[in-house]
Amino acid sequence: MLYVVRHGRTAVNAAGKLLGRNDPELDETGRKQASDLASRLGKVDLVISSPLKRTMETASYIGATVETDSRWLELDYGKLEGLSIESVDNGVWKKWRSDIHWAPDGGESLAALGARVTEACEEVVKISKDKDVVVVTHVSPVKAVLAWVLGVDDGVAWRCYVAPGSSMAIKMGDFGPVLHNFNVTK
Protein backbone atom coordinates (compact mmCIF):
# COMPACT_ATOMS: atom_id res chain seq x y z
CA MET A 1 0.00 0.00 0.00
CA LEU A 2 1.17 3.53 -0.76
CA TYR A 3 0.35 6.19 1.81
CA VAL A 4 0.82 9.81 0.81
CA VAL A 5 0.68 12.16 3.78
CA ARG A 6 0.80 15.86 4.44
CA HIS A 7 3.18 17.10 7.11
CA GLY A 8 1.86 18.45 10.40
CA ARG A 9 1.04 22.11 10.97
CA THR A 10 3.58 24.92 11.19
CA ALA A 11 3.11 28.42 12.59
CA VAL A 12 3.16 29.74 9.00
CA ASN A 13 0.33 27.37 7.95
CA ALA A 14 -1.63 28.34 11.05
CA ALA A 15 -1.28 32.03 10.11
CA GLY A 16 -2.86 31.38 6.68
CA LYS A 17 0.24 32.21 4.65
CA LEU A 18 1.49 30.60 1.45
CA LEU A 19 4.27 28.22 2.45
CA GLY A 20 6.28 26.68 -0.35
CA ARG A 21 10.04 26.41 -0.09
CA ASN A 22 10.53 28.32 3.16
CA ASP A 23 11.59 25.89 5.84
CA PRO A 24 9.88 26.26 9.24
CA GLU A 25 9.63 23.46 11.75
CA LEU A 26 6.37 21.97 12.99
CA ASP A 27 4.58 23.80 15.77
CA GLU A 28 3.25 21.98 18.85
CA THR A 29 -0.03 21.13 17.09
CA GLY A 30 1.95 19.85 14.11
CA ARG A 31 4.00 17.55 16.34
CA LYS A 32 0.79 16.10 17.81
CA GLN A 33 -0.59 15.62 14.27
CA ALA A 34 2.63 13.84 13.25
CA SER A 35 2.46 11.57 16.29
CA ASP A 36 -1.21 10.75 15.64
CA LEU A 37 -0.43 10.09 11.96
CA ALA A 38 2.35 7.67 12.89
CA SER A 39 0.00 5.83 15.25
CA ARG A 40 -2.66 5.51 12.53
CA LEU A 41 -0.17 4.19 9.97
CA GLY A 42 1.61 1.74 12.26
CA LYS A 43 4.72 -0.10 11.10
CA VAL A 44 5.73 0.57 7.51
CA ASP A 45 8.53 -0.70 5.28
CA LEU A 46 9.78 2.52 3.72
CA VAL A 47 9.44 6.26 4.41
CA ILE A 48 10.25 8.81 1.69
CA SER A 49 10.11 12.53 2.37
CA SER A 50 10.51 15.95 0.89
CA PRO A 51 13.80 17.29 2.29
CA LEU A 52 12.23 20.28 4.11
CA LYS A 53 12.23 20.42 7.94
CA ARG A 54 8.45 20.13 8.37
CA THR A 55 8.26 16.96 6.29
CA MET A 56 11.42 15.42 7.69
CA GLU A 57 10.20 16.06 11.23
CA THR A 58 6.83 14.46 10.41
CA ALA A 59 8.62 11.52 8.76
CA SER A 60 10.76 10.99 11.87
CA TYR A 61 7.63 10.05 13.81
CA ILE A 62 6.76 7.40 11.20
CA GLY A 63 10.10 5.69 10.61
CA ALA A 64 13.63 5.69 11.98
CA THR A 65 15.14 5.74 8.48
CA VAL A 66 13.90 8.26 5.93
CA GLU A 67 14.89 8.61 2.28
CA THR A 68 14.62 12.10 0.80
CA ASP A 69 13.37 12.93 -2.67
CA SER A 70 13.17 16.55 -3.86
CA ARG A 71 10.36 15.71 -6.31
CA TRP A 72 8.09 15.77 -3.25
CA LEU A 73 8.89 19.43 -2.45
CA GLU A 74 6.00 21.87 -2.13
CA LEU A 75 4.93 24.03 -5.04
CA ASP A 76 7.29 26.98 -5.54
CA TYR A 77 5.14 30.04 -4.88
CA GLY A 78 7.83 32.42 -6.18
CA LYS A 79 7.11 36.04 -5.22
CA LEU A 80 3.91 34.96 -3.45
CA GLU A 81 5.86 32.96 -0.86
CA GLY A 82 4.95 34.02 2.67
CA LEU A 83 2.00 36.21 1.69
CA SER A 84 -1.30 35.73 3.46
CA ILE A 85 -3.89 34.08 1.26
CA GLU A 86 -6.17 37.11 1.67
CA SER A 87 -3.50 39.54 0.49
CA VAL A 88 -3.08 37.90 -2.93
CA ASP A 89 -4.87 39.92 -5.62
CA ASN A 90 -8.13 38.44 -6.94
CA GLY A 91 -6.81 38.78 -10.50
CA VAL A 92 -3.90 36.52 -9.60
CA TRP A 93 -6.26 33.92 -8.13
CA LYS A 94 -8.42 34.04 -11.29
CA LYS A 95 -5.40 33.50 -13.57
CA TRP A 96 -4.04 30.73 -11.39
CA ARG A 97 -7.36 28.90 -11.08
CA SER A 98 -8.15 29.11 -14.80
CA ASP A 99 -4.81 27.95 -16.21
CA ILE A 100 -2.76 25.06 -14.78
CA HIS A 101 0.23 26.30 -16.81
CA TRP A 102 0.23 29.75 -15.18
CA ALA A 103 2.85 30.33 -12.49
CA PRO A 104 3.47 33.18 -10.06
CA ASP A 105 6.56 35.29 -10.86
CA GLY A 106 9.58 33.15 -10.06
CA GLY A 107 7.34 30.22 -9.16
CA GLU A 108 6.02 26.96 -10.51
CA SER A 109 2.80 26.04 -12.30
CA LEU A 110 0.42 23.30 -11.20
CA ALA A 111 1.21 21.50 -14.46
CA ALA A 112 4.96 21.49 -13.69
CA LEU A 113 4.28 20.28 -10.17
CA GLY A 114 2.00 17.57 -11.55
CA ALA A 115 4.69 16.38 -13.97
CA ARG A 116 7.35 15.95 -11.29
CA VAL A 117 4.95 14.33 -8.82
CA THR A 118 3.62 11.95 -11.49
CA GLU A 119 7.19 10.85 -12.24
CA ALA A 120 7.77 10.17 -8.53
CA CYS A 121 4.42 8.33 -8.24
CA GLU A 122 5.21 6.05 -11.17
CA GLU A 123 8.39 4.96 -9.37
CA VAL A 124 7.10 4.63 -5.84
CA VAL A 125 3.86 2.83 -6.72
CA LYS A 126 5.95 -0.07 -8.09
CA ILE A 127 7.71 -0.41 -4.74
CA SER A 128 4.39 -0.29 -2.88
CA LYS A 129 3.00 -3.37 -4.66
CA ASP A 130 4.52 -5.60 -1.98
CA LYS A 131 5.56 -3.10 0.72
CA ASP A 132 3.89 -0.44 2.83
CA VAL A 133 5.44 2.84 1.66
CA VAL A 134 4.79 6.28 3.14
CA VAL A 135 5.58 9.49 1.27
CA VAL A 136 5.64 12.58 3.49
CA THR A 137 5.01 15.70 1.45
CA HIS A 138 3.06 18.96 1.26
CA VAL A 139 -0.45 20.09 0.37
CA SER A 140 0.10 20.73 -3.35
CA PRO A 141 1.93 17.46 -4.08
CA VAL A 142 -0.81 15.57 -2.23
CA LYS A 143 -3.35 17.19 -4.56
CA ALA A 144 -1.15 16.32 -7.56
CA VAL A 145 -1.11 12.68 -6.43
CA LEU A 146 -4.91 12.77 -6.25
CA ALA A 147 -5.04 14.06 -9.84
CA TRP A 148 -2.66 11.27 -10.94
CA VAL A 149 -4.66 8.51 -9.21
CA LEU A 150 -7.99 9.76 -10.56
CA GLY A 151 -6.58 10.52 -14.03
CA VAL A 152 -7.87 14.09 -13.95
CA ASP A 153 -6.47 17.54 -14.70
CA ASP A 154 -4.13 19.14 -12.15
CA GLY A 155 -6.81 21.82 -11.69
CA VAL A 156 -8.50 19.43 -9.23
CA ALA A 157 -6.13 21.04 -6.73
CA TRP A 158 -8.58 23.94 -6.46
CA ARG A 159 -11.46 21.60 -5.60
CA CYS A 160 -10.14 19.69 -2.60
CA TYR A 161 -8.90 20.33 0.91
CA VAL A 162 -5.97 18.50 2.48
CA ALA A 163 -5.66 18.75 6.26
CA PRO A 164 -2.27 18.93 7.97
CA GLY A 165 -1.27 15.48 9.23
CA SER A 166 -3.73 13.74 6.90
CA SER A 167 -3.16 10.68 4.76
CA MET A 168 -4.42 9.02 1.60
CA ALA A 169 -4.01 5.36 0.69
CA ILE A 170 -3.42 4.06 -2.83
CA LYS A 171 -3.13 0.47 -3.99
CA MET A 172 -1.84 -0.54 -7.38
CA GLY A 173 -4.48 -2.63 -9.13
CA ASP A 174 -4.37 -4.63 -12.33
CA PHE A 175 -5.40 -1.56 -14.33
CA GLY A 176 -3.56 1.17 -12.44
CA PRO A 177 -3.65 2.97 -9.11
CA VAL A 178 -6.82 2.81 -7.00
CA LEU A 179 -7.67 5.40 -4.34
CA HIS A 180 -8.62 3.66 -1.08
CA ASN A 181 -9.11 6.79 1.05
CA PHE A 182 -8.31 10.51 1.11
CA ASN A 183 -7.73 13.20 3.75
CA VAL A 184 -7.90 10.78 6.68
CA THR A 185 -7.17 12.48 10.00
CA LYS A 186 -8.59 10.03 12.56
C-alpha positions, -999 to +999 in steps of 0.1 A: +000+000+000+012+035-008+004+062+018+008+098+008+007+122+038+008+159+044+032+171+071+019+185+104+010+221+110+036+249+112+031+284+126+032+297+090+003+274+080-016+283+110-013+320+101-029+314+067+002+322+047+015+306+015+043+282+024+063+267-004+100+264-001+105+283+032+116+259+058+099+263+092+096+235+118+064+220+130+046+238+158+033+220+188+000+211+171+019+198+141+040+175+163+008+161+178-006+156+143+026+138+133+025+116+163-012+107+156-004+101+120+023+077+129+000+058+153-027+055+125-002+042+100+016+017+123+047-001+111+057+006+075+085-007+053+098+025+037+094+063+044+103+088+017+101+125+024+105+160+009+138+173+023+122+203+041+122+204+079+085+201+084+083+170+063+114+154+077+102+161+112+068+145+104+086+115+088+108+110+119+076+101+138+068+074+112+101+057+106+136+057+120+151+057+085+139+083+059+149+086+023+146+121+008+134+129-027+132+165-039+104+157-063+081+158-032+089+194-024+060+219-021+049+240-050+073+270-055+051+300-049+078+324-062+071+360-052+039+350-035+059+330-009+050+340+027+020+362+017-013+357+035-039+341+013-062+371+017-035+395+005-031+379-029-049+399-056-081+384-069-068+388-105-039+365-096-063+339-081-084+340-113-054+335-136-040+307-114-074+289-111-082+291-148-048+280-162-028+251-148+002+263-168+002+297-152+029+303-125+035+332-101+066+353-109+096+332-101+073+302-092+060+270-105+028+260-123+004+233-112+012+215-145+050+215-137+043+203-102+020+176-115+047+164-140+074+159-113+049+143-088+036+119-115+072+109-122+078+102-085+044+083-082+052+060-112+084+050-094+071+046-058+039+028-067+059-001-081+077-004-047+044-003-029+030-034-047+045-056-020+056-031+007+039-004+028+054+028+017+048+063+031+056+095+013+056+126+035+050+157+015+031+190+013-004+201+004+001+207-034+019+175-041-008+156-022-033+172-046-012+163-076-011+127-064-049+128-062-050+141-098-027+113-109-047+085-092-080+098-106-066+105-140-079+141-140-065+175-147-041+191-122-068+218-117-085+194-092-061+210-067-086+239-065-115+216-056-101+197-026-089+203+009-060+185+025-057+188+063-023+189+080-013+155+092-037+137+069-032+107+048-044+090+016-040+054+007-034+041-028-031+005-040-018-005-074-045-026-091-044-046-123-054-016-143-036+012-124-037+030-091-068+028-070-077+054-043-086+037-011-091+068+010-083+105+011-077+132+038-079+108+067-072+125+100-086+100+126 
